[in-house]
Amino acid sequence: MSPDLKIGASKKAVGPVLKIGLIGAPNSGKLTFLSALTTAFLSRGAPNGWVVNPERDALAFDESAKEILALRTFPSRTEVENSGKLWLRFFFSWERRGEPSRTFTVEILNRAGQAFSRRSPDSSAVAKELAGCDGYLLLIDPLRERWRGDNSDFFSHLPARIMSNDMPLSEFRKRALAVCVTKYDDAQVFPPSLSGNYGTQQATAPHFPTVESADAKSYFEWACAHFADHTARPGNDSAERLHHQIERMFDPDLTAYFVTSSVGFRRSQKGFEIKEFVNVQGSRILSSVTPINVLEPIIKLAELSGRLS
């Protein structure tokens, strides 16, 4: 790793620019996901060689990342939400001794979850912003689907709204999509995931469980079915609509699926232990932070959008 590439360093944008629309319902984890961007490359299991630095407008998330690392507590969302910055820039670079470097700059749309509601007063502005994106990163909270059953309310109408900006379907389908099912480490998510055979322990220490990329789409389909609760909203088909909209509107060759966590599992002195896997207690983080699939969706979007050679 180059010594001048450190968390919080301000770097001039280098390489092609990738504009991403980060989409998700309220409390779907956008704040912790963005905060984890500048720490994920330091964790075990991160994509080898990648370094991430926030540009000036994204430094609030870098401070949040430091708070997560140093204090092991979740940051207040007030500073970030009140920053007034619509686009946040992160500089990605890949360096490995003896090989050509690879760089690109990510601009991520910084909108609160409520802005993606079909009833949002900002819906027209949001649609225009999303129309200018190269790809979309969709965060799906399985627990919200269980208790609220409305993840689709913040996504299913967006393709039509985006295309209302003089964009034909053929052009829209050139947009890449990363579907991220969040909170894999949660006490209410991991056990049923494991029972559904979605959890493979990594061969190297600390042997954290993960869902292999080849199984991520199947996990998404399973989660849509498992966490949908028709008793909360009788006749609700939110998960089914979400699944159908993705299949119908996006090119499968430009769509990738991930199972994610911005904090990761608890790590004991022995490594991962199934009896004590929960790493979050209230607002406290109990052990080291080891994000799962935080950098990977963005790197994949860069690849699918032609920003990586």
C-alpha positions in Angstrom: 0.0 0.0 0.0 1.3 3.4 -0.9 2.3 5.3 2.3 0.5 8.5 1.2 -2.9 6.7 0.8 -4.5 7.0 4.2 -7.9 7.3 5.6 -9.1 10.9 5.4 -6.5 12.0 2.9 -7.9 14.3 0.2 -6.9 13.2 -3.2 -7.5 14.8 -6.6 -10.0 12.7 -8.6 -8.1 10.4 -10.9 -9.4 7.9 -13.5 -12.9 7.6 -14.9 -15.9 8.8 -12.8 -18.6 6.4 -11.8 -21.9 7.9 -10.6 -23.9 5.6 -8.4 -27.5 6.1 -7.1 -27.5 4.6 -3.5 -31.1 3.5 -3.0 -32.8 2.2 0.1 -35.7 2.6 2.4 -35.3 4.7 5.6 -33.0 3.0 8.1 -31.8 0.5 5.5 -28.2 1.2 6.5 -27.0 3.8 4.0 -25.1 5.8 6.7 -23.2 2.8 8.1 -22.6 1.5 4.5 -21.0 4.9 3.5 -19.0 5.1 6.7 -17.7 1.6 6.2 -16.3 2.5 2.7 -13.2 4.1 4.1 -12.5 1.2 6.6 -13.5 -1.9 4.6 -10.2 -2.0 2.7 -8.3 -2.4 6.0 -10.3 -5.5 7.1 -9.5 -9.1 6.6 -11.0 -10.6 3.5 -11.2 -7.2 1.7 -10.4 -7.2 -2.0 -6.6 -7.3 -2.2 -4.9 -4.1 -3.3 -7.8 -1.7 -3.1 -7.5 1.6 -1.2 -10.4 4.0 -0.6 -10.1 7.7 0.2 -13.0 10.2 0.7 -12.9 13.4 -1.2 -13.5 16.7 0.7 -17.4 16.5 0.6 -17.3 12.9 2.0 -15.1 13.6 5.0 -18.1 13.5 7.4 -18.3 9.8 6.6 -14.6 9.4 7.2 -15.1 10.9 10.6 -17.9 8.4 11.2 -15.6 5.6 10.1 -13.0 6.7 12.7 -15.7 6.9 15.3 -16.8 3.3 14.5 -13.1 2.1 14.6 -11.9 4.0 17.7 -15.0 4.2 19.9 -16.8 1.1 18.7 -20.0 3.0 18.6 -22.3 4.1 15.8 -22.0 7.7 14.8 -24.7 10.3 15.1 -26.4 10.7 11.7 -27.0 14.4 12.3 -23.7 15.7 11.0 -23.9 13.7 7.8 -27.6 14.2 7.1 -27.2 18.0 7.6 -24.1 18.2 5.4 -26.2 19.4 2.5 -23.9 17.6 0.0 -25.9 15.9 -2.7 -23.0 13.9 -4.2 -20.2 12.3 -2.2 -16.9 11.4 -3.8 -14.7 8.5 -3.0 -11.4 7.8 -4.7 -10.6 4.1 -5.4 -7.2 3.0 -6.3 -5.7 -0.5 -6.8 -2.0 -0.9 -6.3 0.1 -4.0 -6.4 3.9 -4.1 -6.7 5.0 -4.8 -10.3 1.6 -4.3 -11.8 -0.2 -1.3 -13.4 -2.3 0.7 -11.0 -6.1 1.1 -11.5 -8.1 4.1 -10.4 -11.6 5.5 -10.5 -13.6 8.0 -8.7 -17.1 7.2 -7.3 -19.8 9.9 -6.9 -22.6 8.6 -4.7 -26.0 10.2 -4.5 -26.6 11.3 -0.9 -30.3 11.2 -0.4 -32.3 10.2 2.7 -34.4 7.1 2.3 -37.7 8.9 2.4 -36.7 10.8 -0.8 -37.2 7.5 -2.7 -40.8 7.2 -1.7 -43.3 7.5 -4.5 -45.0 10.2 -2.3 -41.8 12.2 -1.8 -42.1 15.9 -2.8 -38.6 15.5 -4.2 -39.5 12.6 -6.4 -39.0 14.5 -9.7 -35.6 15.9 -8.7 -34.5 12.4 -7.5 -35.6 10.8 -10.8 -33.4 13.3 -12.7 -30.5 12.6 -10.4 -30.9 8.9 -10.9 -31.2 9.3 -14.6 -27.7 10.8 -14.6 -26.2 7.7 -12.8 -24.2 5.0 -14.4 -25.6 2.4 -12.0 -27.5 1.8 -8.9 -26.7 0.2 -5.5 -29.9 -1.1 -3.9 -29.9 -1.8 -0.2 -32.6 -4.3 0.9 -33.2 -4.6 4.7 -34.7 -8.1 5.3 -36.0 -7.0 8.7 -37.9 -4.1 7.3 -39.6 -6.5 5.0 -40.6 -8.6 8.0 -41.9 -5.7 10.1 -43.0 -3.1 7.5 -43.2 -5.0 4.3 -42.5 -1.9 2.2 -39.0 -2.2 0.6 -40.6 -2.1 -2.8 -42.3 1.2 -2.1 -38.9 2.9 -2.3 -37.8 1.2 -5.5 -40.4 -0.3 -7.8 -41.7 3.0 -9.2 -38.2 4.4 -9.8 -37.5 2.9 -13.3 -40.6 4.5 -14.7 -39.8 7.8 -13.0 -36.3 7.7 -14.4 -37.4 6.9 -17.9 -39.8 9.8 -17.8 -36.7 12.0 -18.3 -36.7 11.2 -22.0 -34.8 7.9 -21.5 -36.0 4.9 -23.6 -36.1 1.5 -22.0 -33.1 0.4 -24.1 -31.0 3.1 -22.6 -32.2 2.5 -19.1 -31.3 -1.2 -19.4 -27.6 -0.2 -19.9 -27.5 0.8 -16.2 -25.8 -1.7 -13.9 -27.4 -2.7 -10.7 -25.9 -4.1 -7.5 -28.6 -5.7 -5.2 -27.3 -5.8 -1.6 -29.3 -7.8 1.1 -28.1 -6.2 4.3 -27.7 -7.1 8.0 -26.4 -10.6 7.4 -24.8 -10.5 10.8 -28.0 -9.6 12.6 -29.3 -11.9 15.4 -32.7 -12.1 13.5 -31.1 -12.7 10.1 -28.1 -14.9 10.4 -29.7 -17.9 12.2 -32.5 -18.4 9.6 -29.9 -17.8 6.9 -27.8 -20.6 8.3 -30.8 -22.9 8.5 -31.5 -22.1 4.9 -27.9 -23.3 4.1 -26.7 -19.8 3.3 -23.4 -19.6 5.2 -20.0 -20.9 4.4 -17.1 -20.4 6.9 -14.0 -18.9 5.4 -11.0 -21.2 5.4 -8.7 -18.6 6.8 -8.9 -17.1 10.4 -11.0 -15.8 11.9 -13.3 -18.1 9.8 -16.2 -15.7 9.5 -19.3 -17.0 7.6 -20.1 -15.6 4.2 -22.5 -16.2 1.3 -20.5 -17.1 -1.8 -21.1 -14.8 -4.8 -22.5 -17.7 -6.8 -25.2 -18.1 -4.1 -26.0 -14.4 -3.6 -28.9 -14.2 -6.1 -30.4 -17.4 -4.7 -30.1 -15.9 -1.2 -31.9 -12.7 -2.3 -34.8 -14.9 -3.7 -34.8 -16.9 -0.4 -34.8 -13.7 1.7 -37.7 -12.2 -0.2 -39.8 -15.3 0.5 -38.6 -15.9 4.1 -38.8 -12.4 5.5 -42.1 -11.5 3.8 -44.8 -11.3 6.5 -48.3 -11.3 5.1 -49.8 -11.1 8.6 -48.5 -7.5 9.1 -50.0 -6.3 5.8 -52.5 -8.9 4.5 -52.2 -9.4 0.8 -48.9 -7.5 0.8 -46.6 -8.6 -2.1 -43.8 -6.1 -1.6 -41.0 -8.7 -1.8 -42.5 -10.3 -4.8 -42.9 -7.0 -6.6 -39.3 -6.0 -5.8 -38.1 -9.3 -7.2 -40.2 -9.0 -10.3 -39.2 -5.4 -11.0 -35.5 -6.2 -10.9 -36.0 -9.2 -13.2 -38.2 -7.3 -15.6 -36.4 -3.9 -15.8 -32.7 -4.7 -15.5 -30.3 -6.6 -17.8 -29.3 -9.8 -16.0 -25.8 -9.5 -17.4 -25.5 -6.1 -15.7 -27.0 -7.1 -12.4 -25.0 -8.5 -9.5 -26.1 -9.7 -6.0 -24.4 -9.4 -2.7 -25.0 -10.3 1.0 -23.6 -7.6 3.1 -22.9 -6.2 6.6 -21.3 -2.9 7.4 -20.0 -4.1 10.8 -19.6 -7.8 10.5 -19.6 -10.6 13.0 -18.2 -10.5 16.5 -14.6 -11.7 16.8 -13.5 -13.4 20.0 -10.0 -14.5 20.9 -10.7 -17.8 19.2 -12.1 -16.1 16.1 -15.7 -16.7 15.1 -17.9 -18.5 17.5 -21.5 -19.5 16.7 -22.7 -18.9 20.2 -21.4 -15.3 20.3 -21.6 -14.0 16.8 -23.6 -10.8 17.4 -21.3 -7.8 17.2 -23.8 -5.0 17.9 -25.5 -4.3 21.3 -27.7 -1.2 21.1 -25.4 1.5 19.7 -22.2 -0.3 20.8 -19.9 -2.4 18.6 -18.5 -5.3 20.7 -15.4 -6.2 18.8 -13.4 -5.3 15.7 -15.3 -4.0 12.6 -15.1 -6.4 9.7 -17.4 -5.2 6.9 -18.8 -7.9 4.6 -19.2 -7.0 0.9 -19.0 -3.2 1.1 -16.3 -2.5 -1.4 -17.2 -5.4 -3.7 -20.6 -4.0 -5.0 -19.0 -0.7 -6.0 -16.0 -2.4 -7.7 -18.5 -4.6 -9.5 -20.5 -1.7 -10.7 -17.3 -0.1 -12.0 -16.6 -3.2 -13.9 -20.1 -3.6 -15.3 -20.2 0.1 -16.3 -16.9 -0.2 -18.1 -14.9 1.9 -15.7 -12.3 -0.8 -15.1 -10.1 -2.2 -17.9 
